[in-house]
Amino acid sequence: MNKCDYKLNKLIKYFLLNLYLVIFFDSPFAVASDYFYVVKTKDVFSHVLYGSGYTPIYGNKGYLLQIAQYNQIDIAKLDKIKPGEKINLPENIILHGFKNDFARFKNKDITSKEIIFKNSFQDQLVFNTNVATQEKLNDDSFIVRKVASQSDISQDALPSVEQKSDLYSNNKNFNQYSDFSFYIGTGYSRIDSEILQNGSKAAFLSKPNDVLGFNWQFHLEQDFTLFFGYQKNTIQFSDANRGLVFNDKINQTQIFLGGLFKNIIESINLAVELGNYERIFAPSYQAGTATLENHFISYSKLQVSKNFYNKQKIQIETGLGYSFLGSVESSNYSVDQGYAYSGFLKVNQNLSRYSIFLQSDLGFIFQNTSNSKKNEKFVTTVLGIKMPIGDDSK
């Protein structure tokens, strides 16, 4: 094979590769990249990337940060992944590696989704060859690449991810990015109320209510996210004892602002939330007749959460929260301070440019008034989509 034919062959193969990736990655129906790297014995992933030619490794636009965010794991854990485990690779990592001869498919058959890098110790058998062998390899390989000798790379001089992790929390040039979530769903509520004056009790059951909301997240630092949200529930109640209920259909709104501190203790996250939301009360119940009223209540909330499953494109997160509810005065009665417990389970599916999620919440609210005792139970399930806004670091 002469030099001209060799370059033409390489160009055609690279064109076919890009066409393949465009079809399967950039299609509106495409799912997240299924391509992955299997960690080898003696591999230090940051060293493998750096030695293969990927730069910058660290910093606000480093490749390690992109891969860590794509896999939704802490960046310090990339160098601690055990041999045999997989690291999912985003599209830009693959294209950049193929274009610059840093990486290739492990097998000639492109249906095999495993990627190898030229600086992995065990992959040296493929990449570290002499010129004659390399020319033969070029004929047989799907992608042609140059070879860098292992002696050209000072592995000991390269710091680990863990040693560099403080760059992100202290780096003023952190590549901030935002994402936006929108969701719809349904749920049920039950209110139990007891009038103190005459001891009459009532139970109000909701029909399936409509839930609609959005959440905007601004990632200020590697381990800190600011969020703002709005939610609206349209709820219609009926008396469990078939009594008459006035003002039975209520639009219940919630506005909140907070911050999420990630990985405070071994992958455990802490969220602090402040907001106002409308709570429903039954200040009177007499002769089987009740009138429902809603009041805006300020609240503060602490929530602890943890990702307990994070493989391939699916993440499962669960959390528990405690809320302190403020008091309010009305014309005929006052609403006392109260508290609430809540929990959630969230399943997230990553796609190519966005992700979809399914989340269920369960809550118990205890808040009395000057003339009644009241507690409320609710459960909601929502389906949503999250998408990046502006210059996403991924």
Order of alpha helices (4+ residues) and beta strands (2+ residues): alpha-beta-alpha-alpha-beta-alpha-beta-beta-alpha-alpha-alpha-alpha-beta-beta-beta-beta-beta-beta-beta-beta-beta-beta-beta-beta-beta-beta
